[in-house]
Amino acid sequence: MKKEKFSVEYDMGSISPAVLWTYLSTSQGLENWFADQVNNTGKKFSFEWNKAVQYADQVGCRTGVFIKFRWDEEKESKSYFEFRIHQIELTGNTILEVTDYAESDEKEGSIELWNLQVDDLKHKLGIA
């Protein structure tokens, strides 16, 4: 079954984009909310949850703006997951946009998982 691209935006309040960036782009930052353990060598990342490890390559990055990863098992597809930071000029609020891919019957569950993970991130940042 073909995967569908989806994006979800999260209002991160007045958190500094630079602070948020460290939680999205560094092993230590990602360990705080995304995975139990994260290691990287250059652009190769390992993410561990409950002793199960998944590997991904960083396939795009613009410091302070976005970081994009592709799971090893998705190398033959165009699927990826991406974290992108926007700032709303009018309010000054920082927006985290998460883009991912899921099969149509798994899309709702994937969005719910991102909601839970970003809630954990907000908690770690003291904005939840």
Biotite code that builds the C-alpha atoms (Angstrom):
import biotite.structure as struc

atoms = struc.array([
    struc.Atom([0.000, 0.000, 0.000], chain_id="A", res_id=1, res_name="MET", atom_name="CA", element="C"),
    struc.Atom([1.288, 3.456, -0.891], chain_id="A", res_id=2, res_name="LYS", atom_name="CA", element="C"),
    struc.Atom([2.105, 5.856, 1.932], chain_id="A", res_id=3, res_name="LYS", atom_name="CA", element="C"),
    struc.Atom([0.523, 9.300, 2.089], chain_id="A", res_id=4, res_name="GLU", atom_name="CA", element="C"),
    struc.Atom([2.328, 12.438, 3.151], chain_id="A", res_id=5, res_name="LYS", atom_name="CA", element="C"),
    struc.Atom([0.862, 14.412, 6.036], chain_id="A", res_id=6, res_name="PHE", atom_name="CA", element="C"),
    struc.Atom([1.891, 17.421, 8.096], chain_id="A", res_id=7, res_name="SER", atom_name="CA", element="C"),
    struc.Atom([0.828, 18.474, 11.570], chain_id="A", res_id=8, res_name="VAL", atom_name="CA", element="C"),
    struc.Atom([1.551, 21.868, 13.122], chain_id="A", res_id=9, res_name="GLU", atom_name="CA", element="C"),
    struc.Atom([2.062, 22.447, 16.842], chain_id="A", res_id=10, res_name="TYR", atom_name="CA", element="C"),
    struc.Atom([2.010, 25.841, 18.541], chain_id="A", res_id=11, res_name="ASP", atom_name="CA", element="C"),
    struc.Atom([5.067, 25.900, 20.786], chain_id="A", res_id=12, res_name="MET", atom_name="CA", element="C"),
    struc.Atom([4.199, 29.278, 22.311], chain_id="A", res_id=13, res_name="GLY", atom_name="CA", element="C"),
    struc.Atom([6.987, 31.742, 22.886], chain_id="A", res_id=14, res_name="SER", atom_name="CA", element="C"),
    struc.Atom([9.774, 29.152, 23.042], chain_id="A", res_id=15, res_name="ILE", atom_name="CA", element="C"),
    struc.Atom([12.930, 30.335, 21.318], chain_id="A", res_id=16, res_name="SER", atom_name="CA", element="C"),
    struc.Atom([13.435, 28.704, 17.904], chain_id="A", res_id=17, res_name="PRO", atom_name="CA", element="C"),
    struc.Atom([17.108, 28.200, 18.844], chain_id="A", res_id=18, res_name="ALA", atom_name="CA", element="C"),
    struc.Atom([16.147, 26.238, 21.973], chain_id="A", res_id=19, res_name="VAL", atom_name="CA", element="C"),
    struc.Atom([13.607, 24.169, 20.043], chain_id="A", res_id=20, res_name="LEU", atom_name="CA", element="C"),
    struc.Atom([16.223, 23.480, 17.367], chain_id="A", res_id=21, res_name="TRP", atom_name="CA", element="C"),
    struc.Atom([18.515, 21.743, 19.882], chain_id="A", res_id=22, res_name="THR", atom_name="CA", element="C"),
    struc.Atom([15.670, 19.353, 20.767], chain_id="A", res_id=23, res_name="TYR", atom_name="CA", element="C"),
    struc.Atom([15.128, 18.498, 17.092], chain_id="A", res_id=24, res_name="LEU", atom_name="CA", element="C"),
    struc.Atom([18.639, 18.244, 15.735], chain_id="A", res_id=25, res_name="SER", atom_name="CA", element="C"),
    struc.Atom([20.906, 16.783, 18.423], chain_id="A", res_id=26, res_name="THR", atom_name="CA", element="C"),
    struc.Atom([21.118, 13.280, 19.855], chain_id="A", res_id=27, res_name="SER", atom_name="CA", element="C"),
    struc.Atom([20.765, 14.581, 23.404], chain_id="A", res_id=28, res_name="GLN", atom_name="CA", element="C"),
    struc.Atom([17.798, 16.764, 22.473], chain_id="A", res_id=29, res_name="GLY", atom_name="CA", element="C"),
    struc.Atom([15.992, 13.938, 20.648], chain_id="A", res_id=30, res_name="LEU", atom_name="CA", element="C"),
    struc.Atom([16.555, 11.617, 23.644], chain_id="A", res_id=31, res_name="GLU", atom_name="CA", element="C"),
    struc.Atom([14.584, 14.063, 25.768], chain_id="A", res_id=32, res_name="ASN", atom_name="CA", element="C"),
    struc.Atom([11.332, 13.407, 23.923], chain_id="A", res_id=33, res_name="TRP", atom_name="CA", element="C"),
    struc.Atom([11.569, 11.359, 20.729], chain_id="A", res_id=34, res_name="PHE", atom_name="CA", element="C"),
    struc.Atom([13.428, 8.137, 21.572], chain_id="A", res_id=35, res_name="ALA", atom_name="CA", element="C"),
    struc.Atom([14.899, 6.374, 24.578], chain_id="A", res_id=36, res_name="ASP", atom_name="CA", element="C"),
    struc.Atom([18.394, 6.625, 23.128], chain_id="A", res_id=37, res_name="GLN", atom_name="CA", element="C"),
    struc.Atom([19.758, 8.428, 20.073], chain_id="A", res_id=38, res_name="VAL", atom_name="CA", element="C"),
    struc.Atom([23.243, 8.182, 18.623], chain_id="A", res_id=39, res_name="ASN", atom_name="CA", element="C"),
    struc.Atom([24.701, 9.617, 15.483], chain_id="A", res_id=40, res_name="ASN", atom_name="CA", element="C"),
    struc.Atom([27.866, 9.488, 13.495], chain_id="A", res_id=41, res_name="THR", atom_name="CA", element="C"),
    struc.Atom([27.758, 12.261, 10.986], chain_id="A", res_id=42, res_name="GLY", atom_name="CA", element="C"),
    struc.Atom([24.430, 11.974, 9.197], chain_id="A", res_id=43, res_name="LYS", atom_name="CA", element="C"),
    struc.Atom([23.684, 8.387, 10.305], chain_id="A", res_id=44, res_name="LYS", atom_name="CA", element="C"),
    struc.Atom([21.338, 8.191, 13.318], chain_id="A", res_id=45, res_name="PHE", atom_name="CA", element="C"),
    struc.Atom([20.196, 5.295, 15.471], chain_id="A", res_id=46, res_name="SER", atom_name="CA", element="C"),
    struc.Atom([16.971, 5.624, 17.447], chain_id="A", res_id=47, res_name="PHE", atom_name="CA", element="C"),
    struc.Atom([16.184, 3.150, 20.214], chain_id="A", res_id=48, res_name="GLU", atom_name="CA", element="C"),
    struc.Atom([12.795, 2.453, 21.793], chain_id="A", res_id=49, res_name="TRP", atom_name="CA", element="C"),
    struc.Atom([12.419, -0.382, 24.328], chain_id="A", res_id=50, res_name="ASN", atom_name="CA", element="C"),
    struc.Atom([15.733, -1.916, 23.167], chain_id="A", res_id=51, res_name="LYS", atom_name="CA", element="C"),
    struc.Atom([14.575, -1.992, 19.509], chain_id="A", res_id=52, res_name="ALA", atom_name="CA", element="C"),
    struc.Atom([16.819, 0.079, 17.241], chain_id="A", res_id=53, res_name="VAL", atom_name="CA", element="C"),
    struc.Atom([15.889, 1.799, 13.999], chain_id="A", res_id=54, res_name="GLN", atom_name="CA", element="C"),
    struc.Atom([18.353, 3.576, 11.750], chain_id="A", res_id=55, res_name="TYR", atom_name="CA", element="C"),
    struc.Atom([17.855, 6.707, 9.702], chain_id="A", res_id=56, res_name="ALA", atom_name="CA", element="C"),
    struc.Atom([19.923, 9.018, 7.556], chain_id="A", res_id=57, res_name="ASP", atom_name="CA", element="C"),
    struc.Atom([19.740, 12.769, 7.845], chain_id="A", res_id=58, res_name="GLN", atom_name="CA", element="C"),
    struc.Atom([18.844, 13.623, 4.254], chain_id="A", res_id=59, res_name="VAL", atom_name="CA", element="C"),
    struc.Atom([18.311, 17.351, 4.592], chain_id="A", res_id=60, res_name="GLY", atom_name="CA", element="C"),
    struc.Atom([19.032, 20.159, 6.983], chain_id="A", res_id=61, res_name="CYS", atom_name="CA", element="C"),
    struc.Atom([19.032, 23.924, 7.142], chain_id="A", res_id=62, res_name="ARG", atom_name="CA", element="C"),
    struc.Atom([20.273, 24.914, 10.580], chain_id="A", res_id=63, res_name="THR", atom_name="CA", element="C"),
    struc.Atom([17.533, 26.474, 12.672], chain_id="A", res_id=64, res_name="GLY", atom_name="CA", element="C"),
    struc.Atom([14.889, 25.842, 10.008], chain_id="A", res_id=65, res_name="VAL", atom_name="CA", element="C"),
    struc.Atom([14.398, 22.133, 9.248], chain_id="A", res_id=66, res_name="PHE", atom_name="CA", element="C"),
    struc.Atom([15.916, 18.689, 9.608], chain_id="A", res_id=67, res_name="ILE", atom_name="CA", element="C"),
    struc.Atom([14.799, 15.725, 7.507], chain_id="A", res_id=68, res_name="LYS", atom_name="CA", element="C"),
    struc.Atom([15.387, 12.007, 8.131], chain_id="A", res_id=69, res_name="PHE", atom_name="CA", element="C"),
    struc.Atom([14.778, 8.865, 6.075], chain_id="A", res_id=70, res_name="ARG", atom_name="CA", element="C"),
    struc.Atom([14.452, 5.478, 7.764], chain_id="A", res_id=71, res_name="TRP", atom_name="CA", element="C"),
    struc.Atom([16.794, 2.818, 6.368], chain_id="A", res_id=72, res_name="ASP", atom_name="CA", element="C"),
    struc.Atom([13.833, 0.590, 5.483], chain_id="A", res_id=73, res_name="GLU", atom_name="CA", element="C"),
    struc.Atom([12.356, 3.472, 3.455], chain_id="A", res_id=74, res_name="GLU", atom_name="CA", element="C"),
    struc.Atom([15.420, 4.082, 1.256], chain_id="A", res_id=75, res_name="LYS", atom_name="CA", element="C"),
    struc.Atom([13.622, 2.881, -1.868], chain_id="A", res_id=76, res_name="GLU", atom_name="CA", element="C"),
    struc.Atom([10.676, 5.218, -1.332], chain_id="A", res_id=77, res_name="SER", atom_name="CA", element="C"),
    struc.Atom([10.348, 8.971, -1.145], chain_id="A", res_id=78, res_name="LYS", atom_name="CA", element="C"),
    struc.Atom([9.101, 8.761, 2.459], chain_id="A", res_id=79, res_name="SER", atom_name="CA", element="C"),
    struc.Atom([10.795, 10.792, 5.158], chain_id="A", res_id=80, res_name="TYR", atom_name="CA", element="C"),
    struc.Atom([10.023, 12.572, 8.390], chain_id="A", res_id=81, res_name="PHE", atom_name="CA", element="C"),
    struc.Atom([10.865, 16.191, 8.931], chain_id="A", res_id=82, res_name="GLU", atom_name="CA", element="C"),
    struc.Atom([10.829, 18.766, 11.704], chain_id="A", res_id=83, res_name="PHE", atom_name="CA", element="C"),
    struc.Atom([10.431, 22.374, 10.527], chain_id="A", res_id=84, res_name="ARG", atom_name="CA", element="C"),
    struc.Atom([10.358, 25.534, 12.628], chain_id="A", res_id=85, res_name="ILE", atom_name="CA", element="C"),
    struc.Atom([8.232, 28.561, 11.704], chain_id="A", res_id=86, res_name="HIS", atom_name="CA", element="C"),
    struc.Atom([7.770, 31.765, 13.624], chain_id="A", res_id=87, res_name="GLN", atom_name="CA", element="C"),
    struc.Atom([4.532, 33.726, 13.407], chain_id="A", res_id=88, res_name="ILE", atom_name="CA", element="C"),
    struc.Atom([5.461, 37.375, 12.970], chain_id="A", res_id=89, res_name="GLU", atom_name="CA", element="C"),
    struc.Atom([2.211, 38.751, 14.351], chain_id="A", res_id=90, res_name="LEU", atom_name="CA", element="C"),
    struc.Atom([2.289, 36.832, 17.638], chain_id="A", res_id=91, res_name="THR", atom_name="CA", element="C"),
    struc.Atom([5.942, 35.839, 17.913], chain_id="A", res_id=92, res_name="GLY", atom_name="CA", element="C"),
    struc.Atom([4.866, 32.232, 18.570], chain_id="A", res_id=93, res_name="ASN", atom_name="CA", element="C"),
    struc.Atom([7.018, 29.390, 17.365], chain_id="A", res_id=94, res_name="THR", atom_name="CA", element="C"),
    struc.Atom([5.384, 26.628, 15.311], chain_id="A", res_id=95, res_name="ILE", atom_name="CA", element="C"),
    struc.Atom([6.771, 23.122, 14.982], chain_id="A", res_id=96, res_name="LEU", atom_name="CA", element="C"),
    struc.Atom([5.645, 21.444, 11.772], chain_id="A", res_id=97, res_name="GLU", atom_name="CA", element="C"),
    struc.Atom([6.080, 17.671, 11.592], chain_id="A", res_id=98, res_name="VAL", atom_name="CA", element="C"),
    struc.Atom([5.860, 16.016, 8.179], chain_id="A", res_id=99, res_name="THR", atom_name="CA", element="C"),
    struc.Atom([5.691, 12.245, 7.895], chain_id="A", res_id=100, res_name="ASP", atom_name="CA", element="C"),
    struc.Atom([4.275, 9.463, 5.731], chain_id="A", res_id=101, res_name="TYR", atom_name="CA", element="C"),
    struc.Atom([1.817, 6.707, 6.638], chain_id="A", res_id=102, res_name="ALA", atom_name="CA", element="C"),
    struc.Atom([-0.442, 4.239, 4.908], chain_id="A", res_id=103, res_name="GLU", atom_name="CA", element="C"),
    struc.Atom([-4.001, 5.579, 4.711], chain_id="A", res_id=104, res_name="SER", atom_name="CA", element="C"),
    struc.Atom([-5.322, 3.146, 7.324], chain_id="A", res_id=105, res_name="ASP", atom_name="CA", element="C"),
    struc.Atom([-2.457, 4.061, 9.706], chain_id="A", res_id=106, res_name="GLU", atom_name="CA", element="C"),
    struc.Atom([-2.479, 7.836, 9.219], chain_id="A", res_id=107, res_name="LYS", atom_name="CA", element="C"),
    struc.Atom([-4.753, 8.606, 12.185], chain_id="A", res_id=108, res_name="GLU", atom_name="CA", element="C"),
    struc.Atom([-2.620, 6.458, 14.494], chain_id="A", res_id=109, res_name="GLY", atom_name="CA", element="C"),
    struc.Atom([0.560, 8.112, 13.239], chain_id="A", res_id=110, res_name="SER", atom_name="CA", element="C"),
    struc.Atom([-0.853, 11.572, 13.918], chain_id="A", res_id=111, res_name="ILE", atom_name="CA", element="C"),
    struc.Atom([-1.887, 10.493, 17.415], chain_id="A", res_id=112, res_name="GLU", atom_name="CA", element="C"),
    struc.Atom([1.637, 9.186, 18.057], chain_id="A", res_id=113, res_name="LEU", atom_name="CA", element="C"),
    struc.Atom([3.120, 12.522, 16.953], chain_id="A", res_id=114, res_name="TRP", atom_name="CA", element="C"),
    struc.Atom([0.621, 14.336, 19.185], chain_id="A", res_id=115, res_name="ASN", atom_name="CA", element="C"),
    struc.Atom([1.804, 12.287, 22.169], chain_id="A", res_id=116, res_name="LEU", atom_name="CA", element="C"),
    struc.Atom([5.469, 12.785, 21.358], chain_id="A", res_id=117, res_name="GLN", atom_name="CA", element="C"),
    struc.Atom([5.122, 16.534, 20.859], chain_id="A", res_id=118, res_name="VAL", atom_name="CA", element="C"),
    struc.Atom([3.131, 16.755, 24.104], chain_id="A", res_id=119, res_name="ASP", atom_name="CA", element="C"),
    struc.Atom([6.158, 15.153, 25.785], chain_id="A", res_id=120, res_name="ASP", atom_name="CA", element="C"),
    struc.Atom([8.428, 17.691, 24.080], chain_id="A", res_id=121, res_name="LEU", atom_name="CA", element="C"),
    struc.Atom([6.230, 20.560, 25.301], chain_id="A", res_id=122, res_name="LYS", atom_name="CA", element="C"),
    struc.Atom([6.380, 19.144, 28.816], chain_id="A", res_id=123, res_name="HIS", atom_name="CA", element="C"),
    struc.Atom([10.195, 18.931, 28.657], chain_id="A", res_id=124, res_name="LYS", atom_name="CA", element="C"),
    struc.Atom([10.325, 22.528, 27.428], chain_id="A", res_id=125, res_name="LEU", atom_name="CA", element="C"),
    struc.Atom([7.972, 23.676, 30.214], chain_id="A", res_id=126, res_name="GLY", atom_name="CA", element="C"),
    struc.Atom([5.240, 24.871, 27.869], chain_id="A", res_id=127, res_name="ILE", atom_name="CA", element="C"),
    struc.Atom([2.599, 22.197, 28.488], chain_id="A", res_id=128, res_name="ALA", atom_name="CA", element="C"),
])
